[in-house]
Structures are given as structure tokens and as C-alpha cells.
Amino acid sequence: MCYLVAKNIDDVGCVALRTTHGKHLSEFKRRIEEKVGYEEIQLVTISRPSAYGEYEPYRFVNTKEEFASIVEKMQGSL
């Protein structure tokens, strides 16, 4: 188990999706990066949210669709 975390580099907090490592995760991450780019949004995979305070507060979501939708809205949220 791991968490895919997305953070706008200029904002406080992030969105996180509980998932598992594997090809499906790297493909999902790649699709999101193709849509939002690399300039504003940081996508990282972490093992334990409690170990990464720099991303707090976490907003946990339950589905890939919800995660992708929120990340797309994060872009340009300045």
C-alpha cells in the first residue's frame, strides 16, 4: 500500500489517494502529468502520510476519478 499525493507547489495541503504500487499507478500518474504538466503540480508516491508533514493537511479521496478531477482543478489555483 502507498499513497499518491498531489500538491500545488504554491498552496498549503494536498490531495491523497490510497493505492498500490505497480504499472497501473505509474500509468495513472503519467496520464495526470500529461494533463497538468510539471510546473505547478507535484505528484509523489509516499508510504505513510504521517511521515511527510510538509504535505499537510491531507485531503483523502476514494477513487482515481475523484483524485484526477481535483488535481486538474488545482492547476492555476493561484
NUVOSE-263127 format. One line per field, with one value per atom (N, C-alpha, C, CB): atom name; residue in three letters; z, y, x; residue number from 0; chain. Coordinates in pm, 1 decimal. Glycine has a CB too. Example, Ala and Ser with C-alpha at 12.3 -4.5 7.8 and 13.67 -1.06 7.14 Angstrom:
! residues 2
site	[N, CA, C, CB, N, CA, C, CB]
code	[Ala, Ala, Ala, Ala, Ser, Ser, Ser, Ser]
z	[780.0, 780.0, 780.0, 904.6, 708.0, 714.0, 787.0, 572.5]
y	[-569.0, -450.0, -330.0, -447.3, -225.0, -106.0, 3.0, -59.8]
x	[1319.0, 1230.0, 1320.0, 1130.8, 1285.0, 1367.0, 1290.0, 1408.4]
pos	[0, 0, 0, 0, 1, 1, 1, 1]
unit	[A, A, A, A, A, A, A, A]
//
This chain:
! residues 78
site	[N, CA, C, CB, N, CA, C, CB, N, CA, C, CB, N, CA, C, CB, N, CA, C, CB, N, CA, C, CB, N, CA, C, CB, N, CA, C, CB, N, CA, C, CB, N, CA, C, CB, N, CA, C, CB, N, CA, C, CB, N, CA, C, CB, N, CA, C, CB, N, CA, C, CB, N, CA, C, CB, N, CA, C, CB, N, CA, C, CB, N, CA, C, CB, N, CA, C, CB, N, CA, C, CB, N, CA, C, CB, N, CA, C, CB, N, CA, C, CB, N, CA, C, CB, N, CA, C, CB, N, CA, C, CB, N, CA, C, CB, N, CA, C, CB, N, CA, C, CB, N, CA, C, CB, N, CA, C, CB, N, CA, C, CB, N, CA, C, CB, N, CA, C, CB, N, CA, C, CB, N, CA, C, CB, N, CA, C, CB, N, CA, C, CB, N, CA, C, CB, N, CA, C, CB, N, CA, C, CB, N, CA, C, CB, N, CA, C, CB, N, CA, C, CB, N, CA, C, CB, N, CA, C, CB, N, CA, C, CB, N, CA, C, CB, N, CA, C, CB, N, CA, C, CB, N, CA, C, CB, N, CA, C, CB, N, CA, C, CB, N, CA, C, CB, N, CA, C, CB, N, CA, C, CB, N, CA, C, CB, N, CA, C, CB, N, CA, C, CB, N, CA, C, CB, N, CA, C, CB, N, CA, C, CB, N, CA, C, CB, N, CA, C, CB, N, CA, C, CB, N, CA, C, CB, N, CA, C, CB, N, CA, C, CB, N, CA, C, CB, N, CA, C, CB, N, CA, C, CB, N, CA, C, CB, N, CA, C, CB, N, CA, C, CB, N, CA, C, CB, N, CA, C, CB, N, CA, C, CB]
code	[Met, Met, Met, Met, Cys, Cys, Cys, Cys, Tyr, Tyr, Tyr, Tyr, Leu, Leu, Leu, Leu, Val, Val, Val, Val, Ala, Ala, Ala, Ala, Lys, Lys, Lys, Lys, Asn, Asn, Asn, Asn, Ile, Ile, Ile, Ile, Asp, Asp, Asp, Asp, Asp, Asp, Asp, Asp, Val, Val, Val, Val, Gly, Gly, Gly, Gly, Cys, Cys, Cys, Cys, Val, Val, Val, Val, Ala, Ala, Ala, Ala, Leu, Leu, Leu, Leu, Arg, Arg, Arg, Arg, Thr, Thr, Thr, Thr, Thr, Thr, Thr, Thr, His, His, His, His, Gly, Gly, Gly, Gly, Lys, Lys, Lys, Lys, His, His, His, His, Leu, Leu, Leu, Leu, Ser, Ser, Ser, Ser, Glu, Glu, Glu, Glu, Phe, Phe, Phe, Phe, Lys, Lys, Lys, Lys, Arg, Arg, Arg, Arg, Arg, Arg, Arg, Arg, Ile, Ile, Ile, Ile, Glu, Glu, Glu, Glu, Glu, Glu, Glu, Glu, Lys, Lys, Lys, Lys, Val, Val, Val, Val, Gly, Gly, Gly, Gly, Tyr, Tyr, Tyr, Tyr, Glu, Glu, Glu, Glu, Glu, Glu, Glu, Glu, Ile, Ile, Ile, Ile, Gln, Gln, Gln, Gln, Leu, Leu, Leu, Leu, Val, Val, Val, Val, Thr, Thr, Thr, Thr, Ile, Ile, Ile, Ile, Ser, Ser, Ser, Ser, Arg, Arg, Arg, Arg, Pro, Pro, Pro, Pro, Ser, Ser, Ser, Ser, Ala, Ala, Ala, Ala, Tyr, Tyr, Tyr, Tyr, Gly, Gly, Gly, Gly, Glu, Glu, Glu, Glu, Tyr, Tyr, Tyr, Tyr, Glu, Glu, Glu, Glu, Pro, Pro, Pro, Pro, Tyr, Tyr, Tyr, Tyr, Arg, Arg, Arg, Arg, Phe, Phe, Phe, Phe, Val, Val, Val, Val, Asn, Asn, Asn, Asn, Thr, Thr, Thr, Thr, Lys, Lys, Lys, Lys, Glu, Glu, Glu, Glu, Glu, Glu, Glu, Glu, Phe, Phe, Phe, Phe, Ala, Ala, Ala, Ala, Ser, Ser, Ser, Ser, Ile, Ile, Ile, Ile, Val, Val, Val, Val, Glu, Glu, Glu, Glu, Lys, Lys, Lys, Lys, Met, Met, Met, Met, Gln, Gln, Gln, Gln, Gly, Gly, Gly, Gly, Ser, Ser, Ser, Ser, Leu, Leu, Leu, Leu]
z	[0.0, 0.0, 0.0, 121.2, -67.6, -72.0, -97.0, -183.1, -103.0, -131.0, -245.0, -5.0, -340.6, -445.5, -398.1, -585.8, -391.6, -337.7, -447.2, -215.4, -455.1, -548.9, -470.3, -657.4, -499.0, -428.6, -526.7, -316.5, -518.2, -590.6, -512.7, -604.8, -578.6, -507.9, -434.1, -605.3, -469.2, -404.7, -300.5, -508.0, -280.9, -186.8, -66.8, -255.8, 38.4, 156.8, 141.2, 288.3, 179.4, 173.5, 42.1, 196.4, 38.6, -80.2, -86.9, -79.8, -194.9, -210.3, -217.7, -338.5, -155.7, -148.9, -180.4, -10.0, -253.1, -290.8, -241.8, -444.4, -163.6, -118.4, -234.1, 7.2, -263.6, -378.9, -355.2, -507.0, -458.3, -450.2, -559.8, -462.4, -535.4, -634.9, -755.8, -574.8, -868.2, -987.1, -1113.2, -973.8, -1220.9, -1352.9, -1362.8, -1461.6, -1303.8, -1309.2, -1245.1, -1238.8, -1137.9, -1070.1, -1155.9, -934.7, -1213.8, -1296.9, -1420.7, -1339.1, -1478.3, -1594.6, -1555.5, -1658.3, -1441.1, -1392.4, -1366.0, -1263.7, -1299.0, -1270.5, -1399.6, -1185.1, -1496.0, -1624.4, -1696.3, -1713.4, -1694.0, -1759.5, -1695.2, -1752.3, -1563.1, -1494.4, -1529.5, -1341.5, -1529.4, -1562.8, -1704.8, -1545.4, -1796.2, -1933.1, -1937.5, -2022.7, -1848.3, -1846.1, -1775.2, -1779.7, -1661.9, -1580.4, -1590.8, -1437.5, -1650.0, -1663.5, -1535.3, -1706.3, -1530.7, -1418.8, -1346.8, -1467.2, -1397.2, -1344.9, -1206.8, -1442.3, -1190.6, -1067.5, -975.2, -1101.6, -1031.9, -954.0, -933.7, -1023.3, -807.9, -772.6, -742.0, -649.7, -809.3, -782.4, -723.4, -911.7, -605.0, -539.1, -482.2, -428.4, -464.6, -400.1, -265.6, -488.3, -160.2, -25.5, 43.5, 57.6, 146.8, 218.5, 334.9, 269.7, 407.6, 524.1, 530.2, 654.4, 523.8, 533.0, 660.7, 524.8, 770.2, 896.8, 893.0, 1010.8, 801.0, 788.9, 700.2, 733.4, 636.3, 541.7, 578.4, 397.5, 684.3, 732.6, 636.3, 860.9, 545.4, 451.6, 356.3, 371.3, 346.1, 257.2, 331.7, 186.0, 462.1, 541.3, 514.1, 689.2, 531.2, 563.2, 439.8, 621.8, 464.4, 358.0, 335.2, 392.2, 211.7, 175.3, 106.6, 80.6, 174.8, 121.7, 34.9, 236.1, -78.9, -170.0, -190.1, -306.5, -243.8, -253.5, -392.6, -205.1, -496.3, -632.1, -717.5, -697.8, -820.0, -915.6, -986.9, -1017.9, -1017.0, -1087.9, -1004.1, -1124.2, -877.1, -787.5, -773.9, -648.7, -759.5, -749.1, -873.3, -730.4, -991.2, -1116.5, -1132.3, -1235.6, -1097.0, -1108.8, -1019.0, -1074.4, -896.5, -803.1, -848.3, -661.6, -895.2, -939.7, -1057.9, -977.5, -1151.7, -1266.3, -1221.1, -1365.8, -1117.4, -1066.1, -986.5, -979.7, -933.3, -857.0, -945.7, -788.4, -1069.7, -1161.9, -1180.7, -1297.0, -1164.0, -1181.3, -1069.3, -1306.8, -952.4, -841.5, -767.1, -745.5, -819.2, -753.1, -766.3, -810.0]
y	[-117.6, 0.0, 124.4, -0.4, 228.3, 357.2, 464.1, 360.0, 586.9, 699.0, 780.3, 787.5, 811.4, 905.4, 1041.8, 867.4, 1136.0, 1268.6, 1372.0, 1298.4, 1467.3, 1578.5, 1708.1, 1574.6, 1796.7, 1923.9, 2035.4, 1917.7, 2142.1, 2263.5, 2324.1, 2365.0, 2349.1, 2390.2, 2522.7, 2400.4, 2603.5, 2732.6, 2733.2, 2836.1, 2619.7, 2611.1, 2525.0, 2554.8, 2536.3, 2452.6, 2334.8, 2532.5, 2215.9, 2098.1, 2024.1, 2136.3, 1908.8, 1824.1, 1733.5, 1740.0, 1660.2, 1556.9, 1423.9, 1581.2, 1319.4, 1190.5, 1076.2, 1170.4, 978.7, 860.3, 737.0, 854.3, 655.0, 528.8, 429.8, 471.4, 368.6, 280.7, 175.5, 362.0, 107.4, 10.6, 40.8, -134.9, -0.4, 17.7, -70.8, -13.9, -32.6, -116.5, -35.1, -210.6, -107.5, -44.8, 46.4, -151.3, 3.6, 83.7, 220.6, 10.1, 226.1, 352.8, 443.9, 327.6, 388.4, 471.9, 523.2, 392.7, 442.4, 486.9, 595.7, 368.1, 578.3, 678.4, 811.2, 628.7, 804.5, 924.1, 992.4, 888.6, 916.2, 970.6, 1042.2, 858.2, 983.5, 1047.0, 1182.0, 954.3, 1187.6, 1313.7, 1416.9, 1292.4, 1375.2, 1468.4, 1521.0, 1400.7, 1440.0, 1486.0, 1596.6, 1368.9, 1588.9, 1688.7, 1817.0, 1631.5, 1804.2, 1922.9, 1973.1, 1893.6, 1895.6, 1936.9, 1918.1, 2080.3, 1983.9, 1967.3, 2098.4, 1906.5, 2207.9, 2339.8, 2368.1, 2446.1, 2343.6, 2381.7, 2264.8, 2450.5, 2149.3, 2035.1, 1934.0, 1968.3, 1897.2, 1795.2, 1665.7, 1840.4, 1557.6, 1426.0, 1337.4, 1362.4, 1282.4, 1194.3, 1074.2, 1268.8, 966.3, 847.0, 834.3, 718.9, 820.5, 809.9, 685.4, 936.3, 642.0, 522.5, 553.5, 448.6, 660.5, 696.4, 847.1, 645.2, 894.8, 1038.3, 1100.3, 1066.1, 1028.6, 1084.1, 1113.4, 988.2, 1053.6, 1075.5, 1195.4, 950.9, 1254.5, 1363.7, 1485.0, 1318.3, 1551.5, 1667.7, 1784.3, 1712.8, 1789.7, 1902.6, 1906.3, 1897.0, 1795.4, 1792.8, 1818.8, 1658.9, 1830.9, 1850.0, 1984.5, 1836.9, 1996.2, 1889.7, 1805.0, 1948.8, 1679.3, 1585.4, 1585.5, 1443.1, 1580.2, 1559.0, 1422.6, 1676.1, 1323.0, 1187.2, 1166.9, 1083.9, 1104.0, 1071.8, 921.1, 1146.0, 872.2, 727.6, 668.8, 694.8, 752.3, 697.9, 772.4, 703.5, 705.4, 767.6, 883.9, 664.4, 868.1, 973.1, 1100.4, 924.7, 1084.3, 1199.4, 1265.7, 1156.6, 1185.4, 1236.7, 1318.0, 1120.9, 1260.3, 1327.4, 1458.5, 1235.1, 1457.5, 1577.7, 1689.5, 1546.2, 1657.0, 1757.8, 1810.6, 1699.5, 1721.7, 1764.6, 1859.9, 1643.1, 1831.1, 1920.0, 2057.9, 1860.6, 2064.7, 2192.9, 2266.5, 2172.0, 2192.5, 2253.7, 2339.0, 2146.6, 2303.7, 2376.4, 2516.6, 2303.0, 2614.2, 2751.8, 2805.8, 2764.2, 2740.5, 2784.1, 2903.3, 2670.8, 2961.3, 3077.1, 3199.5, 3105.1]
x	[83.6, 0.0, 88.4, -95.3, 38.6, 106.5, 0.4, 218.4, 46.5, -42.6, 15.7, -63.5, -68.7, -30.9, -76.9, -93.9, 16.4, -10.3, 10.8, 80.2, -81.9, -69.4, -74.5, -181.3, 21.1, 29.2, 62.0, 134.6, -14.0, 22.3, 138.0, -100.2, 248.4, 370.2, 355.5, 484.3, 256.5, 237.7, 126.3, 209.0, 60.7, -50.5, -13.9, -174.7, -94.1, -80.1, -174.5, -109.9, -128.6, -213.2, -201.0, -355.5, -265.6, -258.5, -380.8, -128.9, -388.9, -490.4, -415.7, -581.0, -472.7, -404.2, -500.7, -341.2, -449.2, -525.2, -451.2, -547.3, -517.6, -457.8, -461.8, -532.9, -348.7, -339.0, -230.3, -309.6, -189.8, -81.0, 19.8, -134.1, 143.7, 248.7, 221.4, 387.4, 275.5, 264.5, 249.3, 148.3, 237.7, 227.8, 106.2, 221.4, -5.9, -128.6, -106.9, -244.2, -28.4, -1.8, 85.8, 65.1, 190.7, 278.5, 205.2, 403.5, 118.2, 40.2, -59.3, -34.2, -124.2, -219.6, -148.6, -289.9, -33.9, 44.7, 88.6, 166.8, 132.3, 176.6, 61.4, 233.2, -57.8, -173.5, -205.8, -297.0, -197.9, -225.0, -118.1, -230.9, 7.5, 115.9, 102.9, 251.3, 53.1, 31.4, -73.9, -11.0, -173.2, -279.5, -238.5, -401.6, -169.5, -141.9, 1.3, -172.5, 88.6, 227.4, 306.2, 234.3, 422.3, 514.2, 543.4, 643.2, 490.8, 525.9, 465.3, 481.1, 336.1, 266.3, 236.4, 138.3, 210.9, 163.9, 276.3, 44.2, 295.5, 394.0, 318.1, 482.4, 353.7, 296.0, 404.2, 236.0, 376.7, 471.9, 399.0, 548.4, 472.5, 420.0, 489.5, 441.3, 409.8, 465.7, 411.2, 433.3, 480.1, 437.8, 343.4, 558.7, 371.4, 290.1, 271.4, 355.1, 148.3, 125.1, 181.5, -21.9, 177.3, 226.4, 376.3, 196.1, 447.6, 592.1, 626.7, 658.2, 526.6, 550.1, 465.1, 519.2, 504.6, 430.7, 428.3, 488.0, 524.9, 529.5, 410.3, 657.1, 335.1, 218.8, 87.5, 211.4, 91.3, -30.3, -94.2, 0.3, -224.4, -318.4, -350.8, -446.7, -378.8, -413.1, -563.8, -363.7, -601.5, -742.0, -746.2, -799.1, -799.7, -802.0, -925.8, -798.7, -905.2, -1014.9, -1018.5, -998.9, -1130.8, -1151.2, -1134.1, -1285.9, -1140.1, -1133.9, -1033.0, -1271.1, -986.1, -894.1, -961.2, -844.5, -1088.5, -1161.5, -1169.8, -1302.4, -1199.6, -1207.6, -1070.1, -1260.9, -966.5, -829.9, -794.9, -729.3, -815.8, -781.6, -858.7, -810.1, -985.8, -1067.8, -1016.1, -1213.0, -982.1, -931.7, -796.2, -921.0, -709.7, -576.8, -587.5, -490.6, -674.9, -692.3, -738.3, -792.9, -822.1, -869.3, -762.3, -991.5, -664.6, -555.7, -467.1, -472.2, -457.3, -371.9, -426.5, -361.1, -341.1, -383.9, -469.3, -457.3, -463.6, -547.9, -490.4, -568.7, -383.9, -323.0, -409.0, -185.9]
pos	[0, 0, 0, 0, 1, 1, 1, 1, 2, 2, 2, 2, 3, 3, 3, 3, 4, 4, 4, 4, 5, 5, 5, 5, 6, 6, 6, 6, 7, 7, 7, 7, 8, 8, 8, 8, 9, 9, 9, 9, 10, 10, 10, 10, 11, 11, 11, 11, 12, 12, 12, 12, 13, 13, 13, 13, 14, 14, 14, 14, 15, 15, 15, 15, 16, 16, 16, 16, 17, 17, 17, 17, 18, 18, 18, 18, 19, 19, 19, 19, 20, 20, 20, 20, 21, 21, 21, 21, 22, 22, 22, 22, 23, 23, 23, 23, 24, 24, 24, 24, 25, 25, 25, 25, 26, 26, 26, 26, 27, 27, 27, 27, 28, 28, 28, 28, 29, 29, 29, 29, 30, 30, 30, 30, 31, 31, 31, 31, 32, 32, 32, 32, 33, 33, 33, 33, 34, 34, 34, 34, 35, 35, 35, 35, 36, 36, 36, 36, 37, 37, 37, 37, 38, 38, 38, 38, 39, 39, 39, 39, 40, 40, 40, 40, 41, 41, 41, 41, 42, 42, 42, 42, 43, 43, 43, 43, 44, 44, 44, 44, 45, 45, 45, 45, 46, 46, 46, 46, 47, 47, 47, 47, 48, 48, 48, 48, 49, 49, 49, 49, 50, 50, 50, 50, 51, 51, 51, 51, 52, 52, 52, 52, 53, 53, 53, 53, 54, 54, 54, 54, 55, 55, 55, 55, 56, 56, 56, 56, 57, 57, 57, 57, 58, 58, 58, 58, 59, 59, 59, 59, 60, 60, 60, 60, 61, 61, 61, 61, 62, 62, 62, 62, 63, 63, 63, 63, 64, 64, 64, 64, 65, 65, 65, 65, 66, 66, 66, 66, 67, 67, 67, 67, 68, 68, 68, 68, 69, 69, 69, 69, 70, 70, 70, 70, 71, 71, 71, 71, 72, 72, 72, 72, 73, 73, 73, 73, 74, 74, 74, 74, 75, 75, 75, 75, 76, 76, 76, 76, 77, 77, 77, 77]
unit	[A, A, A, A, A, A, A, A, A, A, A, A, A, A, A, A, A, A, A, A, A, A, A, A, A, A, A, A, A, A, A, A, A, A, A, A, A, A, A, A, A, A, A, A, A, A, A, A, A, A, A, A, A, A, A, A, A, A, A, A, A, A, A, A, A, A, A, A, A, A, A, A, A, A, A, A, A, A, A, A, A, A, A, A, A, A, A, A, A, A, A, A, A, A, A, A, A, A, A, A, A, A, A, A, A, A, A, A, A, A, A, A, A, A, A, A, A, A, A, A, A, A, A, A, A, A, A, A, A, A, A, A, A, A, A, A, A, A, A, A, A, A, A, A, A, A, A, A, A, A, A, A, A, A, A, A, A, A, A, A, A, A, A, A, A, A, A, A, A, A, A, A, A, A, A, A, A, A, A, A, A, A, A, A, A, A, A, A, A, A, A, A, A, A, A, A, A, A, A, A, A, A, A, A, A, A, A, A, A, A, A, A, A, A, A, A, A, A, A, A, A, A, A, A, A, A, A, A, A, A, A, A, A, A, A, A, A, A, A, A, A, A, A, A, A, A, A, A, A, A, A, A, A, A, A, A, A, A, A, A, A, A, A, A, A, A, A, A, A, A, A, A, A, A, A, A, A, A, A, A, A, A, A, A, A, A, A, A, A, A, A, A, A, A, A, A, A, A, A, A, A, A, A, A, A, A, A, A, A, A, A, A]
//
